[in-house]
Amino acid sequence: MPNTHVGLAEIIKIMPDEGEVLSFYWSWDERICPASDIDGAVASIKHVVTPPLHSAF
């Protein structure tokens, strides 16, 4: 499919943070944001998996 980037993917986990608040985490165990902040999570994930404008992908 043209203009798709199937190789750009990330495994996102949801688990309690150090304060027992459910949070989204990257596969490398860095916290993204609280699970209650869906818009923030979507924006962060989209930023990471979107290739640069002039990418060779």
N, C-alpha and C positions, 0 to 999 in steps of 0.2 A: 504494500500500500504506500503510495508516494506521500512524502512529508510526514511520515510517522517515525517515531524513534523508539521502537520496541526494546532496544537495548538499554534505554534509560529507565531504570526501575530502582525501587528502594523498598526494603522491608521495614515497616513501621510497627513498633510494638506499643502496647498500652500496659502500663504497670504503675504501681504506687511509687511516688518519689520519696525522698528522705523524710518528708512531713506527712506521708501516707495519703497524699493527694494523687488521684489517678492522673497520669500524664502520658503524653505521646513521647516516644523515644526513637531515635535513629538506630539503625542496626549496629552502629559503633557505640551504643549506650549513652549518647549525648541527649539530654532532655530537649524536646522541642518546645512544648508548652503544656499547660493543664488540658486534660481531656475535655473540659467544658468550653475551651476556646477553639471550636471547630474552624472558624474563619481564619484564625491565626495559624492553625496547623496546615490548612489547605494552602495558604499563602507561602508558608515556609517550604512545604514539600514541593509545590509548583516551582518555586525559585530554584531548588536544588536539581530537579529532574528536567528542567527546561534547558535545552542546549543554547549556547550563545547564538546570536543572529547569524553569524558567519561561520557556523560550525560545519565540519565535514561529515557529521552524522547524517 
